[in-house]
């Protein structure tokens, strides 16, 4: 064949191949993870009928909501470590920064994080807001030092707009119109202020997220892996007045088991909550103040829900929603007076139970609720399974694709830990093992639930669950 003809044939073949290449690219699903801080399953779609959460509820109607999802740690840093690495880690809040330092020193092999894994496999990776422990993913005095990266090699962009809050540290605990926390005692534990969504940091974060979505969805070359981190309802509880108005005259449900536990537990004195100005009031002894706190928390949930709605609406507007996996994830729960705790940091159900909703294109069981027990550790392998990205054999969770396809399947034990204790949750029980060997065992099929320690009466079950707990943490 003459050289000229050969060149023509090659050119024709290349042109014929282009549509197939583009089609293959478009078939690679995008990933959108929305992280919400301190979000207990206090949502309409999780049975809290007094809560206004229409946008998250809509996502639940288009996906599968995991009614028994448990985080692996009751604190922001270590919980997000498990989300972003797919591995158990340190119980300390600086867990992700410690990992970054280990990468820097090169003294040990560190497995890639979830965003790094997707980046390596051809995805553009972008985070906006609070995705890792620090909003924007940087360290330093004000969390804006470009030389101190929380997740090395993970993000093509890791963004944190701060607007009038000066820096990411200020935005993390920001109240309306640029108020930042200096001395927590001088900052009100809750507030309500007239204004639009941008008078608090999340409105600014989400506006940036919308810009980044527009850039990502315009790219015809690469799929995207995007994470958006919403700060509220993290303390202090501040939201625009329009959201508080929803609850001003709302009758709140009773607080379940509101008394301080008897005997050894992981109870604590709500130190994070009590750092703020509470006007000399004690939520455990002042029912009116307790209801004020709960209403302001609910207002923050509805404010966060509105931000979720904006992100999902923009995704739909671009048309890319038809090829995007969406995960909504709460980084841990939050006590609203249960066990006389106002906060997280315990190993009780209220600290560890958080919402998780997954939607993916073509799923058959939209609007399904599954009661399978699962844990945050499972998100990384699940997303790899759904996108057909190489499976991360180093991840310690399991893919939930089988449950998504058959929601009535059973789940598996869920593990969580603090520095002084660890816990395992089954369909029916929770066992908590303290470092000194003391055991708590609770029966969730009973009326007492986590108020009556039945460990002494059930030595065989204790032995079985302690062994299962130790086995999972030794992986």
Secondary structure, 3 states (H helix, E strand, C coil): CCHHHHHHHHHHHHHHHHHHHHHHHHHCCEEEEEEECCCCCCCHHHCCCCCCCHHHHHHHHCCEEEEEEECCCCCHHHHHHHHHHCCCCCCCCCHHHHHHHHHHHCCCCCCCCHHHHHHHCCCEEEEEECCCCCCCCEECCCCCEEEEECCCCCCCEEECCCHHHCCHHHHHCCCHHHCCCCCHHHCECEEEECCCHHHCHHHHHHHHHHHHHHHHHCCCCCCEEEEEEECCCCCCEEEEHHHHCCCCCCCCCCCCCCCCCCCCCCCCCCHHHHCCECCCCCCCCCHHHHHHHHHHHHHHHHHHHHHHHHHHHHHHHHCHHHHEEEEEEECCCCEECHHHCEECCCCCHHHHECCEEEECCCCCCCCEEEEEEEECCHHHHHHHHHHCCCCCCCCCCCCCHHHHHCCCCCCCCEEEECCCEEEEECCCEEEEEECCCCEEEEECCCCCECCCCCCCCCHHHHHHHHHHHHHHHCC
